[in-house]
Amino acid sequence: MALVEEGSDSTSLKSAPQRPPTVEADFIIHTGNVQRCNHLQAQLWSSTQLEVLTALKCTMQCWKKHFKHDFVMSREVIGHPKLMSPSLPGNPGAKRVNVKLFVLCEFEEGMVNKAVSAVERAVGFAGVDSLVIAFPERNVNRDSDAWKQLMSAWHEMQILHEYKLAHHLGVADVDINTITAINSNSKVPVHVCEVDALALKCNLPPQLRTFALEHSVRLIAHSDRDNPLPRIQLQRIMTKVIKNQSIFTPVGETVDAFPSPYPTEPIHVDWMPRWVARYTVVDTERSVIDSTGYAICARYMV
């Protein structure tokens, strides 16, 4: 990689060391089946955020042990080596995969497809039974700024439904007017609506019950309205993972690849959470949950 063009003054390189341009890319972390993780089995989680953070820490710490030397992180999927076995016992036709996608940034085209694909790689087969989208800590009601983002996401979800890769589509923490607006502006209506059990104090409004019965909407209570992966927490975890590493670069280069006097101190990396997809695999024949895990998408900026 040439840092100085022909004919330029080489002394400028000595006086002002050149750094590569800023690079940003997304990558996906798989926690694997958290039910089989020794650090998670005996815990009773008070929040989804605590579960996600603990699973992420365990995954990255275990992954780092397998890379004791200096490493290069790329856009490839990072999987927990002990928990990522996709093979599940029982009849595959009896498996039902339920996914909830938490969008943690501005929605971008392809985000839903990437999340479902990540879940499919984790569980080992294509298609999900239910796909619910949530925008934590954001108002996605009909007149909000996030309405266009919700509809963009719903368009991608519709395509998955048309290809029979997502049988039931849903939203979380929206009002009746928003559900009605989604149904009026899309081919596929809302099948599932998740409502905040804590906010409603376990008492569903009568009008919501009536609406759900009339429009065949399945109501599900949840308690994970908060952001499952705050940026500051992600930054702490990932900074600790790359601590004491001599180089971190997403472009496959090492310090030795750059001519002296390129600095040898670690490169600062900023991390931003993109989305978190929680999946649950249910064996309908045995009426048990086979596995629960997370696919976490983050963007690093070097």
N, C-alpha and C positions, 0 to 999 in steps of 0.2 A: 504493500500500500504506500503510494508516494505521498509524502507530506510536503515536499517542496517541488515546484515546477521547474523545468529546465530554464536556466538563465536567471533565476532568482538569487538573491543574496543569501548564501547559506548561513551567514552570521546572524540573520534574523531568527533562525531556528534556535540558535544557542541562547539568544537574549530573551526570546518569548516562546517557550515550548508549546507546540501545537497539540491540541486535543481533537479527537474525532468529533464529528457533529453529533448533536443530541439525537438519540435513537429512542423510540418508544414502540412497544409491541405488547400484545396480549398473550397470556398463557393460562392454562387451566390446571388446577390442582384437584386431584381426586383424593378424598379421605378414605374411600373404600367403605366397607360395611362397619360402621361404628359400633354395632352390636357385638362384634368380635374383638374389639380393641380392649386390652386389659385395663387401660387407663380410663375407659369410659363405661365399662360394663356395670360397675357398682354405683354409679353416680345417678342421683336424682336431680335433673336440671331445673333450675328456677326460670330459665329463659332460653330461647333458641340462640340468642347471641352468645351466651356462655358455652353452650354446646358446640357451636361453630368455632369459636375461638380455641377451645380445648382440642377439638378434632384437628384444627389447622396446626396448632403447635405440635401435637403428636406426629402428624404426618410429616411436617418439615424437619423435625428433629430426627425422625427415623430415616428420612431420605438423606439427610446430611451425613449420617453415619456411613452410608454406602458411598460417599464421595469425600473421603478423608483428605484427599489432595485438593489443590486449587481446581475449581470447576468453572464451567461455562454453562449458564442457563440459557436455553433457547425457547422457542415457541412450542416445543414439544410438551406433551402432557406429562405431568409429574404424578406418579401413582404411588400410593402406600404399598410397599412390596409385600406386606403380610396380609393385607385385607382386600386386595384388588382382584382376587380370583372371581371371574365372571360366572363360573359354573354354579348353578343352583340345583339342589335336589328336587325331586318330584317332577310332575308333569309340566313342561313349559307352557302348554296351552291353558293351564290353570293359574298362571301368574298374572297379576294385575299390578302395573306400575303407576303410582300416583306421584305427580311432580308439582311442586310449587316453586315458581321462579320469582325471586326477589330482584327487581331492577334497582341498582344502587347508584346509577348515574343517568345522564341523558340517554334516552333510548336511541340505539343505532340500528340500522338495517342489518338483518342477519342474526341479531342477538338471540332471538327465540330458537332459530334453527341450530345455532351453535350449542345452546344449552341442552336441547333435546338430544342432539347427537352425542354430547358428552355423557348424558345419562345412559343412552343406549350402549355406549362403549363400556360403561361401568357395570351394567346389569347383564350384558351379553346377548341381548336380543332387541329387535326393532319394535318401535311403537310403544305408546303409553296409554293408559286407560283414561286418566284425567290430567289436565294441564291447567293450573291456576296461576295467574300472574298477579303480582303485587308490587306496589311502589311505596316502600316503607317511608314513613314520615313525610309523605307528599299528598297533597289534595288532588285527587284525580276525578273529581266530580265534573259534571257536564260543562260548567262554566270556568274550569280551571285551566291554567297554562299547560298542564300535563295531559289534557284531553287528546291532543293530536298524537302525542307519544303513545297513549293507551290504544288509540285506534290503529296506529302503525303496528304495534305489537299484535293487536287482534287480527289484523290482516295476515300476518305470518302464521298465527295460530289457525286461522281458517284454512290456509293452504295445507297445513299438516293434517287438519281434519278431513279435507277432501281426499288426501292420499291415504287416509285411514291410519295415520301415524299418531293421532291424538283423538280419542273417541269422544271425550267430554271436555268442553272448554269452560273455564271459570275465571272469576275476578275476586279480589279481596278488598274489603273495606270501602265499598261504594254504596251510594244510596239508590233508591228505586228509580229516580229520574235518570241516573247514569246507566243503569241496566236497560231501561226502556230505550235510551238513546243508542246504546250499542246494538240492540236488537233491530232498531229502525235503520241503522246504517251498515248492516252487515248481513251476509247470507246465513251465517251460523249464529243462532241465538245463544245466550248465556245458559249453560247447563248447571253450573255450580257457582254459589256465592258464599264466600267465607266472611263471617261476621265476627267482630271482636267481642268475645265473651265477657271480658273484664269491663269494657266500656258499657255494655248493655246490662251488666250485672246478671247475666244468664236469663234475662227476660227479653224475648224477641218482641218488637213492636207488632201489634195485631195487623197493621197494614202490610208489613213485610211478610208475615205468615200467609196472608190472603194472596198477595202478589205471587209468592212462590208456588202456592197450590194452583193458581190459575195459569201460570206460565211454565209449569213443570221444572222449576228451579230447585235444586237440592241445596238446602242451607246447612252449612257446617260451621260450628263454633271453633274459634282458634284463639291463641294467646301469644302470637308472635308478630305483633304489629310493628315492633321496634326494628331498627336497623340491625340485621344479624351480623354485620361486619363493618364496624366504624373504621374510617381510614386511618386514624391514629393508632388503632390496635393492629391493623395489618402492617403498618410501617414498623412498629416495634418488633413484631414477630419476624418479619422478613429481614430486617436489619440485623437481628441477632443471628439469623441463619448464615448470613454472608460475612459476619464479623470475623476478622483475622484472615480473610481470604485475600490473596494478593491482587486479584483482578476479578471484576465482574463485567462481562460484555456480552450482549445479545447477538453480536455479529460474527461470532466464531473466532475472534482475534484474541491473542494474549499479549502481555507486556513485551515479551521477547520479539513479537512481530513488528514492533515499532522501533525505529532507530533511536539511539540515545540523543538528547537527554529526556525522552518521554518519561513522565513521572511514574514511580512505582507504587505510590500510595493507592489504597483502594478507591475505586470510583464511587462517588455518591449516587445512590439509586433512590428515586422517589417511587412510591407504590400507591396505586389508586384502585379500590375495589370496583368491579364492573357489575357483576351479578353473582348470585348464589342460587343454585338449583338444589333443592332438597328432594330426594326421591325415597319412596317407600315401596318395597316389593311385597305384595300380599299373596300368599298361597291360598286360593279360594277353596281348594279341596280339603285342606287341613285347618283352614280358618286361623292361620298364624301369619305373623309378619316375618318374612324370610330375612330381609335386610333393610337397613336405613343408612343413607349416606348423603354426602354432599359433593357437588361439583362446584368449584369456586373459580371464577374468572377474575383475574387482576391484570392491571396494566402497569408495566414498569417503564420508567423514563430515566435514561442514563444521560 
